[in-house]
Amino acid sequence: MKNNKEEFGFWAKYKHFASNEILLYVIMIVGIALGIIIFG
């Protein structure tokens, strides 16, 4: 339950920053791409 609240706050910030679902998906894709580049 505690982790759930933290994740909710985390996503709440992103949703507030990018209210559009398209921008949210773009941010997710960019994050995954950066993760691959960093860990790659």
The first five atom37 places (N, CA, C, CB, O) and aatype in JSON, in Angstrom:
{
  "aatype": [12, 11, 2, 2, 11, 6, 6, 13, 7, 13, 17, 0, 11, 18, 11, 8, 13, 0, 15, 2, 6, 9, 10, 10, 18, 19, 9, 12, 9, 19, 7, 9, 0, 10, 7, 9, 9, 9, 13, 7],
  "atom_mask": [
    [1, 1, 1, 1, 1],
    [1, 1, 1, 1, 1],
    [1, 1, 1, 1, 1],
    [1, 1, 1, 1, 1],
    [1, 1, 1, 1, 1],
    [1, 1, 1, 1, 1],
    [1, 1, 1, 1, 1],
    [1, 1, 1, 1, 1],
    [1, 1, 1, 0, 1],
    [1, 1, 1, 1, 1],
    [1, 1, 1, 1, 1],
    [1, 1, 1, 1, 1],
    [1, 1, 1, 1, 1],
    [1, 1, 1, 1, 1],
    [1, 1, 1, 1, 1],
    [1, 1, 1, 1, 1],
    [1, 1, 1, 1, 1],
    [1, 1, 1, 1, 1],
    [1, 1, 1, 1, 1],
    [1, 1, 1, 1, 1],
    [1, 1, 1, 1, 1],
    [1, 1, 1, 1, 1],
    [1, 1, 1, 1, 1],
    [1, 1, 1, 1, 1],
    [1, 1, 1, 1, 1],
    [1, 1, 1, 1, 1],
    [1, 1, 1, 1, 1],
    [1, 1, 1, 1, 1],
    [1, 1, 1, 1, 1],
    [1, 1, 1, 1, 1],
    [1, 1, 1, 0, 1],
    [1, 1, 1, 1, 1],
    [1, 1, 1, 1, 1],
    [1, 1, 1, 1, 1],
    [1, 1, 1, 0, 1],
    [1, 1, 1, 1, 1],
    [1, 1, 1, 1, 1],
    [1, 1, 1, 1, 1],
    [1, 1, 1, 1, 1],
    [1, 1, 1, 0, 1]
  ],
  "atom_positions": [
    [[0.83, -1.19, 0.0], [0.0, 0.0, 0.0], [0.87, 1.26, 0.0], [-0.94, 0.0, 1.21], [0.58, 2.24, -0.69]],
    [[1.94, 1.21, 0.78], [2.81, 2.39, 0.85], [3.42, 2.69, -0.51], [3.92, 2.17, 1.9], [3.44, 3.84, -0.95]],
    [[3.93, 1.65, -1.18], [4.51, 1.85, -2.5], [3.47, 2.38, -3.48], [5.13, 0.55, -3.03], [3.79, 3.16, -4.37]],
    [[2.23, 1.96, -3.31], [1.16, 2.4, -4.2], [1.0, 3.91, -4.11], [-0.16, 1.68, -3.85], [0.82, 4.57, -5.13]],
    [[1.05, 4.45, -2.91], [0.9, 5.9, -2.74], [2.07, 6.63, -3.4], [0.82, 6.27, -1.24], [1.87, 7.67, -4.03]],
    [[3.27, 6.1, -3.25], [4.45, 6.75, -3.85], [4.34, 6.75, -5.36], [5.74, 6.04, -3.41], [4.63, 7.75, -6.01]],
    [[3.91, 5.61, -5.93], [3.77, 5.52, -7.38], [2.69, 6.48, -7.85], [3.43, 4.08, -7.81], [2.82, 7.11, -8.9]],
    [[1.61, 6.59, -7.07], [0.51, 7.5, -7.44], [1.02, 8.94, -7.5], [-0.66, 7.37, -6.44], [0.7, 9.67, -8.43]],
    [[1.8, 9.33, -6.49], [2.34, 10.68, -6.47], [3.3, 10.89, -7.64], [0.0, 0.0, 0.0], [3.33, 11.96, -8.25]],
    [[4.07, 9.84, -7.95], [5.03, 9.92, -9.05], [4.3, 10.14, -10.37], [5.88, 8.64, -9.12], [4.67, 11.0, -11.16]],
    [[3.24, 9.33, -10.6], [2.47, 9.45, -11.84], [1.66, 10.73, -11.84], [1.54, 8.25, -12.03], [1.43, 11.32, -12.9]],
    [[1.23, 11.19, -10.67], [0.44, 12.43, -10.58], [1.28, 13.6, -11.09], [-0.02, 12.68, -9.11], [0.76, 14.48, -11.77]],
    [[2.57, 13.61, -10.76], [3.45, 14.68, -11.24], [3.57, 14.63, -12.75], [4.84, 14.58, -10.59], [3.51, 15.66, -13.41]],
    [[3.74, 13.42, -13.31], [3.88, 13.29, -14.76], [2.58, 13.67, -15.46], [4.29, 11.86, -15.14], [2.6, 14.32, -16.5]],
    [[1.44, 13.25, -14.89], [0.15, 13.58, -15.49], [-0.07, 15.08, -15.44], [-1.0, 12.84, -14.78], [-0.64, 15.66, -16.37]],
    [[0.37, 15.73, -14.36], [0.22, 17.18, -14.25], [1.15, 17.88, -15.24], [0.52, 17.65, -12.81], [0.79, 18.91, -15.82]],
    [[2.35, 17.32, -15.44], [3.32, 17.9, -16.37], [2.88, 17.65, -17.8], [4.72, 17.31, -16.13], [2.97, 18.54, -18.64]],
    [[2.41, 16.44, -18.09], [1.94, 16.09, -19.45], [0.52, 15.55, -19.34], [2.9, 15.04, -20.13], [0.31, 14.34, -19.25]],
    [[-0.44, 16.46, -19.37], [-1.84, 16.05, -19.21], [-2.31, 15.22, -20.39], [-2.73, 17.27, -19.05], [-3.21, 14.39, -20.26]],
    [[-1.68, 15.44, -21.57], [-2.09, 14.68, -22.75], [-1.54, 13.25, -22.69], [-1.62, 15.38, -24.04], [-0.37, 13.06, -22.36]],
    [[-2.36, 12.27, -23.01], [-1.91, 10.87, -22.99], [-0.79, 10.65, -23.99], [-3.08, 9.91, -23.28], [0.12, 9.86, -23.75]],
    [[-0.86, 11.35, -25.12], [0.18, 11.2, -26.15], [1.53, 11.59, -25.57], [-0.14, 12.05, -27.41], [2.51, 10.87, -25.74]],
    [[1.59, 12.73, -24.9], [2.86, 13.17, -24.31], [3.32, 12.17, -23.25], [2.72, 14.58, -23.69], [4.51, 11.93, -23.1]],
    [[2.36, 11.59, -22.52], [2.71, 10.62, -21.49], [3.38, 9.4, -22.12], [1.46, 10.19, -20.68], [4.39, 8.9, -21.62]],
    [[2.8, 8.92, -23.24], [3.4, 7.77, -23.94], [4.78, 8.15, -24.48], [2.48, 7.29, -25.09], [5.71, 7.34, -24.43]],
    [[4.91, 9.37, -25.0], [6.21, 9.81, -25.55], [7.26, 9.8, -24.44], [6.1, 11.23, -26.18], [8.38, 9.34, -24.65]],
    [[6.89, 10.31, -23.26], [7.82, 10.34, -22.14], [8.24, 8.92, -21.75], [7.19, 11.07, -20.92], [9.41, 8.66, -21.46]],
    [[7.26, 7.99, -21.75], [7.57, 6.6, -21.41], [8.53, 6.0, -22.42], [6.28, 5.76, -21.35], [9.49, 5.33, -22.05]],
    [[8.28, 6.25, -23.72], [9.14, 5.7, -24.78], [10.54, 6.28, -24.66], [8.54, 6.0, -26.19], [11.54, 5.57, -24.79]],
    [[10.61, 7.59, -24.43], [11.93, 8.24, -24.29], [12.67, 7.66, -23.09], [11.77, 9.79, -24.14], [13.87, 7.41, -23.15]],
    [[11.94, 7.44, -21.99], [12.56, 6.89, -20.77], [13.12, 5.5, -21.04], [0.0, 0.0, 0.0], [14.22, 5.18, -20.61]],
    [[12.35, 4.68, -21.76], [12.81, 3.33, -22.09], [14.03, 3.41, -23.0], [11.68, 2.51, -22.78], [15.0, 2.67, -22.8]],
    [[14.0, 4.3, -23.98], [15.12, 4.45, -24.91], [16.37, 4.87, -24.14], [14.79, 5.48, -26.01], [17.45, 4.32, -24.37]],
    [[16.24, 5.83, -23.24], [17.4, 6.27, -22.45], [17.91, 5.12, -21.58], [17.02, 7.49, -21.56], [19.11, 4.96, -21.41]],
    [[16.99, 4.33, -21.05], [17.41, 3.19, -20.22], [18.22, 2.21, -21.03], [0.0, 0.0, 0.0], [19.22, 1.68, -20.55]],
    [[17.79, 1.95, -22.26], [18.52, 1.02, -23.13], [19.9, 1.58, -23.45], [17.73, 0.75, -24.44], [20.89, 0.85, -23.45]],
    [[19.96, 2.88, -23.72], [21.25, 3.5, -24.06], [22.18, 3.46, -22.84], [21.05, 4.98, -24.56], [23.36, 3.15, -22.98]],
    [[21.66, 3.78, -21.66], [22.49, 3.82, -20.46], [22.98, 2.41, -20.1], [21.7, 4.43, -19.28], [24.17, 2.2, -19.86]],
    [[22.03, 1.44, -20.07], [22.41, 0.07, -19.68], [23.0, -0.71, -20.85], [21.19, -0.67, -19.13], [23.52, -1.81, -20.68]],
    [[22.91, -0.13, -22.04], [23.44, -0.82, -23.23], [24.91, -0.54, -23.35], [0.0, 0.0, 0.0], [25.56, -1.03, -24.28]]
  ]
}
